Amino acid sequence: MTAKIYVIHENEEWTEPLRKELEALGHPFETWHLDQGMIDLTKEPPQGIFYNRMSASSHTREHRYAPEFTGAVLDWLEAHGRIVLNTSRALKLEVSKVAQYTALESFEIETPKTMAAVGKNHIIDAAEAFNDAPFITKHNRAGKGLGVQLFENTDALKKYVEGPDFEEPIDGITLLQQYIQSPDSMITRCEFIGGRFFYAVEVDTSEGFELCPADACQIGDAFCPTTAQPKEKFKIIENFDDPIIHKYEAFLLANDIHFAGIEFIRDASGNLFTYDVNTNTNYNPDAERKAGKFGMKEIAKVLGELYEEQYS
């Protein structure tokens, strides 16, 4: 059987841009949609390069057990020494913000103060740690800003948790997190390809926290009511340079993460807080066209070069 590049995923729309770039390179490849399936543990996996693009938000597309099945497949591949990009360790961080934060802090990368709780009473009790300062909730296994809400105090949270609109996280773990207020409602997402910094994109969060850059998640540009000039939601920053990049690259290397987007926010004093690692990174096509930088093309290039190195 001919060795191939295999792309592990659960979302056809998000995978299509990479498919086009791989087709342009001409290397044999195959996509594995791992919402369902089976593996024979008595047999060896096929030869090839395996790129894991499994998403923490798969359950929102009715692919409830895709991460768990992907974990089983990655264990199988790694046990047989196959080359995996974004390994089982990367998957663990993709589906758990608790795992992300503890790993980031071990590299002296500051994250917002966070409490993790299971059970409504414990969620309410956890809010006491913020001493009536504003905080946000989010889901431990999330993606796309799932479960992100802002609360001014414990009483406001209690009404939500005990009310009909409470949103139960898919893994049961609710996070309560220090609210970091950006003076301009902007966050920064740093993209890494092959473990190295590629570019940083500025993201406008004034309309909310569902920040997936892919086409399927776009809600359009925001318009200022006074000037009627379009406000770009995603804008690639030219010549971005910050010491945090070196810490991020060391963090990715240590955790077997080859492709990722890492998001941070600065407060009014300029302090930087890292709050998300996305190992199923997508790219905004409008922002990339304006900047002349193309993430999926670069990913395909890395996969192709590794394939040629191993099998040509």
Buried (B, 14 or more C-beta within 10 A) or exposed (E): EEBBBBBBBBBEEBBBBBBEBBEEBEBEBEBBBBBEEEBEEEEEBBBBBBBBBBBBBBBBBEBEBBBEBBBBBBBBBBEEEBBBBBBBBBBBBBBBBBBBBEBBEEBEBBBBBBBBBEEBEEBBBBBEBBEEEBBBBBBBBBBBBBBBBEBEBBEBBBEBBEEEEBEEBBBEBBBBBBBBEBEEEBBBBBBBBBBEBBBBBBBBBEEEBEBBBBBEBBEEEEEEEEEEEEEBBBBBBEEBEBEBBEBBBBBBEEBBBBBBBBBBBBBEEEEBBBBBBBBBBBBBBBBBEEBEBBBBBBBBBBBBBBBEEEBE
